């Protein structure tokens, strides 16, 4: 697992042309959330990205991919943020991570 001080920059095309599929207040830390979004994107097979906006994580996808992206978010991201992730998922907030 790569440990970065900042998440990857938001995909500029998605930032300009994507639609918001989620707005999340407590995302558990930017690097942790980046990993969850990448997992959702892989599951959906479509680009999903995010950036902070007003202290919240704003999640974007292309309009044509929004349904697939939302389904993947429901499988990969929301359960982890609610503390009910699939068996085998390590639930650790970024600031609690032990290196």
TIVOPA-102504 format. One record per residue: residue number from 1; residue in one letter; x negated, y negated, z negated of N, C-alpha, C, O in turn. Coordinates in nm, 2 decimals. Atoms other than C-alpha are relative to their C-alpha. Last residue first. Layout:
% residues N
NODE resi resn     nX     nY     nZ    caX    caY    caZ     cX     cY     cZ     oX     oY     oZ
NODE  NUM    a      X      Y      Z      X      Y      Z      X      Y      Z      X      Y      Z
...
***
This chain:
% residues 99
NODE resi resn     nX     nY     nZ    caX    caY    caZ     cX     cY     cZ     oX     oY     oZ
NODE   99    x   0.10  -0.03  -0.11  -0.36  -0.18  -1.00  -0.10   0.10  -0.05  -0.19   0.14   0.02
NODE   98    x   0.13  -0.03   0.06  -0.05  -0.19  -1.23  -0.09   0.04   0.11  -0.06   0.13   0.19
NODE   97    x   0.08  -0.11  -0.07   0.25  -0.36  -1.07  -0.13   0.01  -0.07  -0.20  -0.09  -0.10
NODE   96    x   0.02  -0.11   0.09   0.46  -0.56  -1.32  -0.09   0.11   0.05  -0.12   0.21  -0.02
NODE   95    x   0.08   0.05   0.11   0.45  -0.89  -1.13  -0.03   0.11  -0.11  -0.11   0.08  -0.20
NODE   94    x   0.13   0.04  -0.04   0.56  -0.71  -0.81  -0.08  -0.05  -0.12  -0.20  -0.01  -0.13
NODE   93    x   0.00   0.13  -0.05   0.86  -0.54  -0.97  -0.15  -0.05   0.02  -0.24   0.00  -0.04
NODE   92    x   0.09   0.08   0.08   0.83  -0.17  -0.99   0.00  -0.14   0.06  -0.01  -0.16   0.18
NODE   91    x  -0.06   0.13   0.02   1.09   0.08  -0.88  -0.09  -0.08  -0.09  -0.09  -0.07  -0.22
NODE   90    x   0.06   0.06   0.12   0.91   0.38  -0.74   0.06  -0.14  -0.01   0.04  -0.23   0.08
NODE   89    x   0.04   0.14  -0.02   1.13   0.56  -0.50  -0.05  -0.05  -0.13   0.01  -0.04  -0.23
NODE   88    x   0.14   0.01  -0.05   1.12   0.94  -0.55  -0.04  -0.14   0.03  -0.16  -0.17   0.05
NODE   87    x   0.10  -0.07   0.08   1.50   0.98  -0.57  -0.14  -0.01   0.06  -0.15   0.01   0.18
NODE   86    x   0.00  -0.15  -0.02   1.69   0.72  -0.38  -0.11   0.06  -0.09  -0.21   0.00  -0.13
NODE   85    x   0.07  -0.04  -0.13   1.71   0.37  -0.53   0.01   0.15   0.01   0.03   0.22  -0.09
NODE   84    x  -0.05  -0.14  -0.03   1.96   0.28  -0.80  -0.05   0.05   0.13   0.02   0.10   0.21
NODE   83    x   0.06  -0.09   0.10   1.80  -0.03  -0.96   0.05   0.14   0.02   0.03   0.23  -0.07
NODE   82    x  -0.10  -0.03   0.11   2.03  -0.28  -0.79  -0.05   0.10  -0.10   0.01   0.13  -0.20
NODE   81    x  -0.02   0.12   0.08   1.74  -0.42  -0.59   0.10   0.02  -0.11   0.09  -0.05  -0.21
NODE   80    x   0.12   0.03   0.08   1.64  -0.07  -0.48   0.02  -0.12  -0.09  -0.02  -0.12  -0.21
NODE   79    x   0.00  -0.09   0.11   2.00   0.02  -0.37  -0.13  -0.03  -0.09  -0.12  -0.01  -0.22
NODE   78    x  -0.09   0.03   0.11   2.02  -0.31  -0.18   0.00   0.10  -0.11   0.00   0.06  -0.23
NODE   77    x   0.03   0.12   0.08   1.71  -0.26   0.03   0.09  -0.01  -0.12   0.04  -0.02  -0.24
NODE   76    x   0.14   0.02   0.04   1.69   0.08   0.20  -0.02  -0.11  -0.10  -0.11  -0.09  -0.19
NODE   75    x   0.06  -0.13   0.03   2.04   0.22   0.27  -0.14  -0.02  -0.07  -0.17   0.05  -0.16
NODE   74    x  -0.08  -0.07   0.10   2.25  -0.10   0.26  -0.06   0.13  -0.05  -0.04   0.18  -0.16
NODE   73    x   0.02   0.07   0.12   1.97  -0.29   0.44   0.08   0.07  -0.11   0.03   0.08  -0.23
NODE   72    x   0.13  -0.04   0.06   1.97  -0.02   0.70  -0.03  -0.07  -0.13  -0.08  -0.02  -0.22
NODE   71    x   0.00  -0.14   0.04   2.34  -0.06   0.76  -0.13   0.04  -0.07  -0.13   0.10  -0.17
NODE   70    x  -0.07   0.00   0.12   2.30  -0.44   0.78   0.02   0.14  -0.06   0.01   0.16  -0.18
NODE   69    x   0.08   0.05   0.10   2.03  -0.40   1.04   0.07   0.00  -0.14   0.01   0.03  -0.24
NODE   68    x   0.11  -0.10   0.04   2.23  -0.17   1.25  -0.08  -0.05  -0.11  -0.12   0.03  -0.21
NODE   67    x  -0.07  -0.11   0.07   2.53  -0.41   1.24  -0.10   0.11  -0.04  -0.09   0.15  -0.15
NODE   66    x  -0.04   0.03   0.13   2.31  -0.72   1.31   0.06   0.12  -0.07   0.04   0.15  -0.19
NODE   65    x   0.05  -0.11   0.09   2.13  -0.57   1.61   0.05  -0.02  -0.14   0.02   0.06  -0.23
NODE   64    x  -0.04  -0.12  -0.06   2.31  -0.78   1.88  -0.04   0.12  -0.09   0.01   0.23  -0.07
NODE   63    x  -0.15  -0.02   0.01   2.30  -1.08   1.66   0.04   0.13   0.05   0.12   0.20   0.00
NODE   62    x  -0.06   0.05  -0.12   1.92  -1.05   1.62   0.15   0.03  -0.01   0.18   0.14  -0.06
NODE   61    x   0.01  -0.10  -0.11   1.82  -1.00   1.26   0.06  -0.06   0.12   0.13  -0.16   0.11
NODE   60    x  -0.04   0.03  -0.13   1.75  -1.23   0.96  -0.01   0.13   0.09  -0.10   0.21   0.07
NODE   59    x   0.03  -0.11  -0.08   1.72  -1.20   0.58   0.07  -0.02   0.14   0.19  -0.05   0.15
NODE   58    x  -0.09   0.01  -0.11   1.71  -1.52   0.37  -0.04   0.11   0.11  -0.15   0.10   0.16
NODE   57    x   0.05  -0.07  -0.11   1.53  -1.45   0.04   0.11   0.00   0.11   0.22   0.06   0.09
NODE   56    x  -0.07  -0.13  -0.03   1.64  -1.72  -0.20  -0.07   0.07   0.12  -0.12   0.00   0.21
NODE   55    x   0.02  -0.09   0.11   1.45  -2.01  -0.36   0.06   0.14   0.02   0.06   0.22  -0.07
NODE   54    x  -0.06   0.05   0.12   1.60  -2.27  -0.12  -0.01   0.10  -0.12   0.08   0.11  -0.20
NODE   53    x  -0.07   0.13  -0.03   1.50  -2.07   0.18   0.07  -0.04  -0.13   0.16   0.03  -0.17
NODE   52    x  -0.06   0.07   0.11   1.24  -1.79   0.15   0.07  -0.13   0.05   0.01  -0.20   0.13
NODE   51    x   0.08   0.11   0.05   1.18  -1.59   0.46   0.07  -0.06  -0.12   0.19  -0.04  -0.14
NODE   50    x  -0.05   0.08   0.11   1.30  -1.27   0.61  -0.09  -0.11  -0.03  -0.21  -0.11   0.01
NODE   49    x   0.10   0.08   0.06   1.26  -1.02   0.90   0.07  -0.09  -0.11   0.19  -0.10  -0.12
NODE   48    x  -0.06   0.06   0.11   1.45  -0.74   1.07  -0.11  -0.08  -0.07  -0.22  -0.03  -0.09
NODE   47    x   0.08   0.09   0.08   1.35  -0.61   1.41   0.09  -0.06  -0.11   0.20  -0.11  -0.09
NODE   46    x  -0.01   0.13  -0.05   1.54  -0.30   1.52  -0.08  -0.10  -0.09  -0.11  -0.07  -0.20
NODE   45    x   0.06   0.00  -0.14   1.49   0.07   1.48   0.02  -0.14   0.07   0.01  -0.14   0.19
NODE   44    x  -0.09   0.04  -0.10   1.73   0.07   1.19  -0.05   0.00   0.14   0.03   0.02   0.24
NODE   43    x  -0.12  -0.08   0.01   1.52   0.28   0.96   0.10  -0.04   0.11   0.15   0.05   0.18
NODE   42    x   0.03  -0.13  -0.06   1.20   0.11   1.07   0.12   0.09   0.00   0.14   0.15   0.10
NODE   41    x   0.02   0.02  -0.14   1.36  -0.23   1.00  -0.04   0.13   0.07   0.01   0.16   0.18
NODE   40    x  -0.14   0.02  -0.06   1.49  -0.12   0.66  -0.02  -0.02   0.15   0.06   0.04   0.23
NODE   39    x  -0.06  -0.13   0.01   1.14   0.00   0.56   0.14   0.00   0.07   0.17   0.09   0.14
NODE   38    x   0.06  -0.08  -0.11   0.99  -0.33   0.68   0.06   0.14   0.00   0.07   0.20   0.11
NODE   37    x  -0.05   0.04  -0.13   1.25  -0.51   0.47  -0.07   0.08   0.11   0.00   0.11   0.21
NODE   36    x  -0.13  -0.04  -0.01   1.16  -0.31   0.16   0.06  -0.03   0.14   0.13   0.05   0.20
NODE   35    x   0.01  -0.15  -0.02   0.79  -0.36   0.20   0.14   0.05   0.02   0.16   0.14   0.11
NODE   34    x   0.06  -0.02  -0.13   0.84  -0.74   0.24   0.00   0.15   0.04   0.04   0.19   0.15
NODE   33    x  -0.11   0.02  -0.09   1.06  -0.74  -0.07  -0.04   0.03   0.14   0.03   0.08   0.22
NODE   32    x  -0.09  -0.11   0.01   0.77  -0.59  -0.27   0.12  -0.01   0.10   0.15   0.09   0.16
NODE   31    x   0.07  -0.12  -0.06   0.53  -0.84  -0.13   0.09   0.12  -0.01   0.10   0.20   0.08
NODE   30    x   0.01   0.01  -0.15   0.77  -1.13  -0.20  -0.07   0.12   0.06  -0.02   0.16   0.17
NODE   29    x   0.14   0.03  -0.05   0.87  -1.04  -0.55  -0.02   0.01   0.14   0.04   0.10   0.21
NODE   28    x   0.10  -0.08   0.07   1.17  -0.86  -0.69  -0.14  -0.03   0.04  -0.23   0.05   0.01
NODE   27    x   0.05  -0.11  -0.09   1.42  -1.00  -0.44  -0.11   0.08  -0.06  -0.16   0.17   0.01
NODE   26    x   0.11  -0.06   0.07   1.63  -1.20  -0.69  -0.05   0.11   0.09   0.01   0.22   0.09
NODE   25    x   0.06   0.08   0.11   1.86  -1.44  -0.51  -0.12   0.05  -0.06  -0.22  -0.01  -0.07
NODE   24    x   0.03  -0.07   0.13   1.93  -1.25  -0.19  -0.07  -0.09  -0.09  -0.18  -0.15  -0.06
NODE   23    x   0.06   0.11   0.07   2.09  -1.40   0.13  -0.01   0.05  -0.15   0.09   0.08  -0.21
NODE   22    x   0.00  -0.01   0.15   2.18  -1.13   0.38  -0.07  -0.13  -0.06  -0.16  -0.18   0.01
NODE   21    x  -0.07  -0.12   0.04   2.25  -1.08   0.75   0.01   0.01  -0.15   0.09   0.09  -0.20
NODE   20    x   0.02  -0.04   0.14   2.15  -1.43   0.87   0.09   0.12  -0.03   0.21   0.12   0.00
NODE   19    x  -0.11   0.04   0.08   2.14  -1.46   1.25  -0.02   0.06  -0.14  -0.09   0.16  -0.16
NODE   18    x  -0.07  -0.10   0.08   1.83  -1.46   1.45   0.12  -0.05  -0.07   0.14  -0.17  -0.08
NODE   17    x  -0.11  -0.06  -0.07   1.72  -1.70   1.72   0.08   0.10  -0.07   0.18   0.15  -0.02
NODE   16    x  -0.07   0.10  -0.08   1.47  -1.95   1.56   0.13   0.06   0.06   0.23  -0.02   0.08
NODE   15    x  -0.03   0.12   0.07   1.35  -1.74   1.27   0.09  -0.10   0.08   0.18  -0.16   0.02
NODE   14    x  -0.11  -0.03   0.09   1.38  -1.42   1.47   0.04  -0.12  -0.08   0.16  -0.15  -0.10
NODE   13    x  -0.12  -0.01  -0.09   1.16  -1.58   1.74   0.12   0.04  -0.08   0.23  -0.02  -0.06
NODE   12    x  -0.05   0.14  -0.04   0.91  -1.71   1.47   0.12   0.01   0.10   0.21  -0.07   0.09
NODE   11    x   0.01   0.00  -0.14   0.87  -1.37   1.30   0.07  -0.12   0.06   0.19  -0.15   0.03
NODE   10    x  -0.13  -0.04  -0.07   0.84  -1.47   0.94  -0.02   0.00   0.15  -0.09  -0.09   0.20
NODE    9    x  -0.09   0.11  -0.04   0.48  -1.50   0.81   0.12   0.06   0.07   0.12   0.16   0.14
NODE    8    x   0.03   0.04  -0.14   0.34  -1.19   0.64   0.10  -0.11   0.04   0.21  -0.12  -0.01
NODE    7    x  -0.05  -0.09  -0.11   0.39  -1.19   0.27  -0.04  -0.05   0.14  -0.08  -0.16   0.15
NODE    6    x  -0.12   0.05  -0.07   0.16  -1.38   0.04   0.05   0.10   0.10  -0.03   0.17   0.16
NODE    5    x  -0.05   0.10   0.09  -0.10  -1.26  -0.22   0.13  -0.07   0.06   0.21  -0.13  -0.01
NODE    4    x   0.02   0.13  -0.05  -0.13  -0.94  -0.03   0.05  -0.10  -0.10   0.14  -0.08  -0.17
NODE    3    x  -0.03   0.10   0.10  -0.17  -0.59  -0.17  -0.04  -0.14   0.05  -0.16  -0.17   0.06
NODE    2    x   0.08   0.12  -0.01  -0.15  -0.33   0.11   0.05  -0.10  -0.11   0.17  -0.12  -0.13
NODE    1    x  -0.08   0.12   0.00   0.00   0.00   0.00  -0.09  -0.12   0.00  -0.18  -0.14  -0.09
***
